[in-house]
Each structure stands twice: as C-alpha cells, then as structure tokens.
Amino acid sequence: MKIIGIALLMMECLMAFSLSIDIFQGFDVSQALYNAVSPFRVMEVAELFVLFFLLFLFLLNLLIFL
C-alpha cells in the first residue's frame, strides 16, 4: 500500500511541477492541463496496450505481495 501511495504522491508532485512551469511560461491553466495530458492523446493503440499491460503487471505484483 505504501508503494501505491508513494507512486501517486510522486505523480502528483511531478504534475504540479509541470503545470507550474507551464504557467510561468505564460500558458493559462487550461492550456497547461492540456499539455499535461496531451502525450496520452497521441498514443497509438499498441502503445496504450503496452502502457495498460505494464500497469496491470505492476498492480498484480502489488496484490501478490499483500
């Protein structure tokens, strides 16, 4: 459970850092949020499959060791 919490905290901190850099560069908040999620919008089906497969393996590994 600690691993999930740490991973989520790291993701939250990195997204906040990315958003703050975009805002300091002059983007408004909506454009900064769009920039944060845009890499997932251009992924192809195979790339999304690999992403979700790796997330599934990560979660499965966590459940096995609980």
TINUVEX-353850 format. One record per residue: residue in one letter; x, y, z of N, C-alpha, C in turn; chain. Coordinates in nm, 4 decimals. Atoms other than C-alpha are relative to their C-alpha. Example, Ala and Ser with C-alpha at 12.3 -4.5 7.8 and 13.67 -1.06 7.14 Angstrom:
<recs>
- residuo; n_xx; n_yy; n_zz; ca_xx; ca_yy; ca_zz; c_xx; c_yy; c_zz; cadena
- A; 0.0890; -0.1190; 0.0000; 1.2300; -0.4500; 0.7800; 0.0900; 0.1200; 0.0000; A
- S; -0.0820; -0.1190; -0.0060; 1.3670; -0.1060; 0.7140; -0.0770; 0.1090; 0.0730; A
</recs>
This chain:
<recs>
- residuo; n_xx; n_yy; n_zz; ca_xx; ca_yy; ca_zz; c_xx; c_yy; c_zz; cadena
- M; 0.0817; -0.1186; 0.0000; 0.0000; 0.0000; 0.0000; 0.0866; 0.1256; 0.0000; A
- K; -0.0898; -0.1141; -0.0029; 0.2933; 0.2302; 0.0703; 0.0538; 0.0314; -0.1387; A
- I; -0.0548; -0.0205; 0.1342; 0.4246; 0.1773; -0.2809; -0.0988; 0.0775; -0.0862; A
- I; 0.1017; -0.0715; 0.0777; 0.0967; 0.2919; -0.4365; -0.0075; 0.1457; 0.0455; A
- G; 0.0052; -0.1361; -0.0527; 0.0871; 0.5949; -0.2082; 0.1192; 0.0836; -0.0431; A
- I; -0.1203; -0.0720; 0.0412; 0.4445; 0.6904; -0.2888; -0.0052; 0.0305; -0.1495; A
- A; 0.0090; -0.0216; 0.1447; 0.3860; 0.6447; -0.6624; -0.0997; 0.1112; -0.0322; A
- L; 0.0996; -0.1054; 0.0234; 0.0727; 0.8617; -0.6508; 0.0508; 0.1364; 0.0465; A
- L; -0.0553; -0.1259; -0.0486; 0.2494; 1.1272; -0.4443; 0.1052; 0.0539; -0.0966; A
- M; -0.1008; -0.0436; 0.0968; 0.5401; 1.1369; -0.6892; -0.0658; 0.0512; -0.1275; A
- M; 0.0703; -0.0444; 0.1198; 0.2997; 1.1626; -0.9832; -0.0636; 0.1369; 0.0226; A
- E; 0.0637; -0.1279; -0.0315; 0.1122; 1.4457; -0.8134; 0.1023; 0.1130; 0.0057; A
- C; -0.1044; -0.1027; -0.0086; 0.4333; 1.6369; -0.7371; 0.0557; 0.0340; -0.1374; A
- L; -0.0543; -0.0258; 0.1331; 0.5669; 1.5961; -1.0910; -0.1004; 0.0723; -0.0889; A
- M; 0.1008; -0.0715; 0.0786; 0.2367; 1.7057; -1.2466; -0.0131; 0.1444; 0.0469; A
- A; 0.0063; -0.1363; -0.0515; 0.2252; 2.0101; -1.0179; 0.1211; 0.0803; -0.0474; A
- F; -0.1205; -0.0668; 0.0490; 0.5832; 2.0949; -1.1160; -0.0143; 0.0338; -0.1485; A
- S; 0.0199; -0.0227; 0.1432; 0.4982; 2.0576; -1.4856; -0.1016; 0.1112; -0.0244; A
- L; 0.1015; -0.1045; 0.0155; 0.1854; 2.2718; -1.4503; 0.0553; 0.1366; 0.0399; A
- S; -0.0537; -0.1295; -0.0421; 0.3730; 2.5419; -1.2608; 0.0995; 0.0539; -0.1027; A
- I; -0.0926; -0.0465; 0.1037; 0.6446; 2.5566; -1.5279; -0.0785; 0.0548; -0.1191; A
- D; 0.0819; -0.0490; 0.1110; 0.3779; 2.5903; -1.7998; -0.0637; 0.1349; 0.0328; A
- I; 0.0634; -0.1262; -0.0389; 0.2031; 2.8668; -1.6054; 0.1033; 0.1126; 0.0040; A
- F; -0.1060; -0.1018; -0.0007; 0.5338; 3.0528; -1.5521; 0.0430; 0.0391; -0.1411; A
- Q; -0.0343; -0.0308; 0.1386; 0.5932; 3.0314; -1.9281; -0.1069; 0.0837; -0.0687; A
- G; 0.1017; -0.0871; 0.0556; 0.2716; 3.2217; -1.9873; -0.1261; -0.0711; -0.0471; A
- F; 0.1226; 0.0710; 0.0369; 0.0167; 2.9494; -2.0584; -0.1048; 0.0213; 0.1078; A
- D; 0.1039; -0.0033; -0.1017; -0.3187; 2.9708; -1.8888; -0.0178; -0.1414; 0.0562; A
- V; 0.0125; 0.1275; -0.0711; -0.4312; 2.6891; -1.6587; -0.0574; -0.1081; -0.0905; A
- S; 0.0592; 0.1022; 0.0865; -0.6463; 2.5118; -1.9188; 0.1004; -0.0503; -0.1030; A
- Q; -0.1026; 0.0430; 0.0949; -0.3615; 2.5073; -2.1715; 0.1074; -0.0828; 0.0704; A
- A; -0.0987; 0.0768; -0.0766; -0.1221; 2.3833; -1.9019; -0.0522; -0.1409; 0.0290; A
- L; 0.0590; 0.1324; -0.0228; -0.3619; 2.0996; -1.8157; -0.0041; -0.0814; -0.1287; A
- Y; -0.0003; 0.0696; 0.1289; -0.3964; 2.0143; -2.1841; 0.1402; -0.0516; -0.0330; A
- N; -0.1377; 0.0435; 0.0244; -0.0166; 1.9984; -2.2136; 0.0377; -0.1178; 0.0886; A
- A; -0.0326; 0.1090; -0.0916; -0.0041; 1.7640; -1.9143; -0.0570; -0.1334; -0.0467; A
- V; 0.0630; 0.1256; 0.0428; -0.2390; 1.5064; -2.0706; 0.0146; -0.0259; -0.1492; A
- S; -0.0100; 0.0178; 0.1446; -0.1520; 1.5531; -2.4377; 0.0827; -0.1210; -0.0442; A
- P; -0.0712; 0.1198; 0.0470; 0.1035; 1.2670; -2.4549; -0.0905; -0.1233; -0.0095; A
- F; 0.0896; 0.1147; 0.0054; -0.1789; 1.0218; -2.3865; -0.0984; 0.0100; -0.1162; A
- R; 0.0935; -0.0182; 0.1110; -0.3922; 1.1692; -2.6664; 0.0585; -0.0427; -0.1338; A
- V; -0.0624; 0.0335; 0.1278; -0.1403; 1.0935; -2.9396; 0.0550; -0.1424; -0.0035; A
- M; -0.0492; 0.1371; -0.0036; -0.0580; 0.7374; -2.8338; -0.0834; -0.0883; -0.0915; A
- E; 0.0703; 0.0953; 0.0843; -0.1454; 0.4604; -3.0762; -0.0522; -0.1139; 0.0862; A
- V; 0.0645; 0.1086; -0.0736; -0.3416; 0.1521; -2.9781; 0.1039; -0.0934; 0.0617; A
- A; -0.1035; 0.0897; -0.0524; -0.0300; -0.0636; -2.9380; 0.0710; 0.0621; 0.1198; A
- E; -0.0657; -0.0677; -0.1113; 0.1331; 0.1959; -2.7120; -0.0898; 0.0027; 0.1232; A
- L; 0.0937; 0.0029; -0.1124; -0.1794; 0.2200; -2.4973; -0.0108; -0.1397; 0.0594; A
- F; 0.0052; 0.1375; -0.0479; -0.1932; -0.1588; -2.4758; 0.1214; -0.0298; 0.0879; A
- V; -0.1214; 0.0238; -0.0788; 0.1675; -0.1730; -2.3531; -0.0067; 0.0766; 0.1320; A
- L; 0.0124; -0.0788; -0.1224; 0.1002; 0.1053; -2.1016; -0.0926; -0.0673; 0.1001; A
- F; 0.0945; 0.0636; -0.0910; -0.2063; -0.0660; -1.9555; 0.0469; -0.1378; 0.0438; A
- F; -0.0540; 0.1306; -0.0374; -0.0339; -0.4050; -1.9610; 0.1047; 0.0149; 0.1103; A
- L; -0.1002; -0.0225; -0.1038; 0.2587; -0.2685; -1.7589; -0.0640; 0.0456; 0.1308; A
- L; 0.0726; -0.0388; -0.1217; 0.0195; -0.1011; -1.5152; -0.0686; -0.1195; 0.0640; A
- F; 0.0637; 0.1211; -0.0510; -0.1684; -0.4296; -1.4825; 0.1017; -0.0889; 0.0704; A
- L; -0.1042; 0.0810; -0.0636; 0.1548; -0.6177; -1.4092; 0.0465; 0.0612; 0.1315; A
- F; -0.0393; -0.0685; -0.1223; 0.2506; -0.3553; -1.1519; -0.1026; -0.0230; 0.1111; A
- L; 0.1049; 0.0200; -0.0999; -0.0841; -0.3824; -0.9740; -0.0101; -0.1460; 0.0422; A
- L; 0.0020; 0.1430; -0.0319; -0.0775; -0.7630; -0.9938; 0.1136; -0.0345; 0.0947; A
- N; -0.1149; 0.0224; -0.0876; 0.2664; -0.7645; -0.8362; -0.0283; 0.0517; 0.1405; A
- L; 0.0333; -0.0548; -0.1325; 0.1398; -0.5431; -0.5540; -0.1009; -0.0880; 0.0720; A
- L; 0.1013; 0.0843; -0.0628; -0.1595; -0.7677; -0.4907; 0.0563; -0.1339; 0.0443; A
- I; -0.0591; 0.1285; -0.0370; 0.0516; -1.0823; -0.4826; 0.0756; 0.0118; 0.1319; A
- F; -0.0824; -0.0151; -0.1194; 0.2786; -0.9458; -0.2111; -0.0748; 0.0614; 0.1173; A
- L; 0.0762; -0.0508; -0.1142; -0.0017; -0.8141; 0.0123; -0.0319; -0.1076; 0.0974; A
</recs>
